[in-house]
Amino acid sequence: MEIKGKRIVLTGAAGGMGSLLAAELVAGGATLAMVDANADALHKVAAGLKGSHTVAGDLSSAEGCKVAAEECLQLLGGVDLLINLAGINSFAAYEDEDPGKIELIMRVNLLAPMWLTRAFLPAMLEQNSGRIVNVGSIFGSIGFAYFSVYSASKFGLRGFSEALRRELADSAVKVTYIAPRAVKTPINSDAVMKMNEATKTNMDAPEDVVKKIVAAINNDHKDIYFGFPESLFVRINVLFPRLVDRALAAQNRIARTFAKKQ
Ligand SMILES: NC(=O)c1ccc[n+]([C@@H]2O[C@H](COP(=O)([O-])OP(=O)(O)OC[C@H]3O[C@@H](n4cnc5c(N)ncnc54)[C@H](OP(=O)(O)O)[C@@H]3O)[C@@H](O)[C@H]2O)c1
């Protein structure tokens, strides 16, 4: 889908990747409704971007998503592309996870994209065009120790994307699932950054990832996994999960020391 001239709803637009993606999309000729919980950061991002609107709102509830979606539709006069990018993370041993945080992660990472898709899909079907882009993670295909809640949320998002893509196959509305590997943004706490360093985990620059997201949209990818060898491990994990268990065992022991130290 060509970005030029499109009306785009972008969630998580004030974040590490979102702010850069917003700039790329506006530079590509799109009109944006930028949604984020962080109102101050959102207004700073919007200040430099012509043709962009801000919608400050909390997407962690069905009502919050409904209100944000209505505002976006009003500001844009319709929608061609929904990019579900907002997300949160937790790096912890599961026995230490707060039940409220577990629910919040599922709400923001999985339910918000589902609620927003539900809000925008009828208009897309009606106008006979549109695309839903869900930003998942390599952790949506490989369950990572000490990221169990985040992994579960992204596995869910991948499943939703796949099912919806198949459901809409005979329509003009398309679905893209995008899975980056680790990226240097604020979603990763100091503990995660240190753990990634200790385990020699590959981390991409957000500028590079954002360019790949735009290319994936332009090229109508159904799903795409960024980075090698991570994208290969995604395939291996499907066929030989015990192999991946063994390959990750040493890394998991290192990760535990960082997860428990926080
Ligand atoms: N960075 C990585 O390593 C990585 C790797 C793979 C996939 N991803 C995915 O990429 C996406 C973007 O992540 P990022 O790296 O750009 O993270 P980020 O810098 O933390 O940005 C995420 C944005 O989402 C917003 N947000 C969080 N909860 C929200 C809510 N309830 N309602 C509305 N907005 C909310 C955040 O606002 P606040 O600042 O107020 O929380 C923040 O501006 C996420 O879906 C993430 O899972 C990231």
Ligand as a Chemical Component Dictionary entry (heavy atoms), coordinates in Angstrom:
data_LIG
# 
_chem_comp.id                   LIG 
_chem_comp.type                 NON-POLYMER 
_chem_comp.pdbx_formal_charge   0 
_chem_comp.three_letter_code    LIG 
# 
loop_
_chem_comp_atom.comp_id 
_chem_comp_atom.atom_id 
_chem_comp_atom.alt_atom_id 
_chem_comp_atom.type_symbol 
_chem_comp_atom.charge 
_chem_comp_atom.model_Cartn_x 
_chem_comp_atom.model_Cartn_y 
_chem_comp_atom.model_Cartn_z 
_chem_comp_atom.pdbx_ordinal 
LIG N1  N1  N 0  11.923 -1.873 21.475 1  
LIG C1  C1  C 0  11.956 -3.177 21.310 2  
LIG O1  O1  O 0  12.909 -3.860 21.728 3  
LIG C2  C2  C 0  10.843 -3.849 20.564 4  
LIG C3  C3  C 0  11.086 -5.075 19.943 5  
LIG C4  C4  C 0  10.045 -5.713 19.284 6  
LIG C5  C5  C 0  8.790  -5.131 19.253 7  
LIG N2  N2  N 1  8.588  -3.942 19.873 8  
LIG C6  C6  C 0  7.242  -3.386 19.846 9  
LIG O2  O2  O 0  7.273  -2.149 19.176 10 
LIG C7  C7  C 0  6.240  -1.303 19.680 11 
LIG C8  C8  C 0  6.795  0.084  19.975 12 
LIG O3  O3  O 0  7.711  -0.022 21.017 13 
LIG P1  P1  P 0  8.857  1.052  21.333 14 
LIG O4  O4  O 0  10.100 0.285  21.340 15 
LIG O5  O5  O -1 8.717  2.247  20.454 16 
LIG O6  O6  O 0  8.465  1.387  22.843 17 
LIG P2  P2  P 0  8.252  2.791  23.602 18 
LIG O7  O7  O 0  9.352  3.721  23.231 19 
LIG O8  O8  O 0  8.083  2.465  25.029 20 
LIG O9  O9  O 0  6.895  3.330  22.973 21 
LIG C9  C9  C 0  5.639  2.775  23.281 22 
LIG C10 C10 C 0  4.626  3.893  23.333 23 
LIG O10 O10 O 0  3.337  3.324  23.627 24 
LIG C11 C11 C 0  2.699  4.164  24.574 25 
LIG N3  N3  N 0  1.720  3.484  25.407 26 
LIG C12 C12 C 0  1.941  2.587  26.400 27 
LIG N4  N4  N 0  0.800  2.246  27.007 28 
LIG C13 C13 C 0  -0.184 2.946  26.387 29 
LIG C14 C14 C 0  -1.590 3.044  26.591 30 
LIG N5  N5  N 0  -2.226 2.370  27.564 31 
LIG N6  N6  N 0  -2.299 3.867  25.787 32 
LIG C15 C15 C 0  -1.669 4.586  24.820 33 
LIG N7  N7  N 0  -0.347 4.543  24.595 34 
LIG C16 C16 C 0  0.390  3.735  25.376 35 
LIG C17 C17 C 0  3.855  4.616  25.457 36 
LIG O11 O11 O 0  3.484  5.734  26.246 37 
LIG P3  P3  P 0  4.180  5.910  27.694 38 
LIG O12 O12 O 0  5.543  6.418  27.429 39 
LIG O13 O13 O 0  3.283  6.869  28.392 40 
LIG O14 O14 O 0  4.185  4.531  28.317 41 
LIG C18 C18 C 0  4.934  4.914  24.435 42 
LIG O15 O15 O 0  4.868  6.236  23.963 43 
LIG C19 C19 C 0  5.647  -2.034 20.894 44 
LIG O16 O16 O 0  4.450  -2.674 20.518 45 
LIG C20 C20 C 0  6.706  -3.066 21.222 46 
LIG O17 O17 O 0  6.162  -4.202 21.862 47 
LIG C21 C21 C 0  9.571  -3.287 20.515 48 
# 
loop_
_chem_comp_bond.comp_id 
_chem_comp_bond.atom_id_1 
_chem_comp_bond.atom_id_2 
_chem_comp_bond.value_order 
_chem_comp_bond.pdbx_ordinal 
LIG N1  C1  SING 1  
LIG C1  O1  DOUB 2  
LIG C1  C2  SING 3  
LIG C2  C3  SING 4  
LIG C2  C21 DOUB 5  
LIG C3  C4  DOUB 6  
LIG C4  C5  SING 7  
LIG C5  N2  DOUB 8  
LIG N2  C6  SING 9  
LIG N2  C21 SING 10 
LIG C6  O2  SING 11 
LIG C6  C20 SING 12 
LIG O2  C7  SING 13 
LIG C7  C8  SING 14 
LIG C7  C19 SING 15 
LIG C8  O3  SING 16 
LIG O3  P1  SING 17 
LIG P1  O4  DOUB 18 
LIG P1  O5  SING 19 
LIG P1  O6  SING 20 
LIG O6  P2  SING 21 
LIG P2  O7  DOUB 22 
LIG P2  O8  SING 23 
LIG P2  O9  SING 24 
LIG O9  C9  SING 25 
LIG C9  C10 SING 26 
LIG C10 O10 SING 27 
LIG C10 C18 SING 28 
LIG O10 C11 SING 29 
LIG C11 N3  SING 30 
LIG C11 C17 SING 31 
LIG N3  C12 SING 32 
LIG N3  C16 SING 33 
LIG C12 N4  DOUB 34 
LIG N4  C13 SING 35 
LIG C13 C14 SING 36 
LIG C13 C16 DOUB 37 
LIG C14 N5  SING 38 
LIG C14 N6  DOUB 39 
LIG N6  C15 SING 40 
LIG C15 N7  DOUB 41 
LIG N7  C16 SING 42 
LIG C17 O11 SING 43 
LIG C17 C18 SING 44 
LIG O11 P3  SING 45 
LIG P3  O12 DOUB 46 
LIG P3  O13 SING 47 
LIG P3  O14 SING 48 
LIG C18 O15 SING 49 
LIG C19 O16 SING 50 
LIG C19 C20 SING 51 
LIG C20 O17 SING 52 
# 
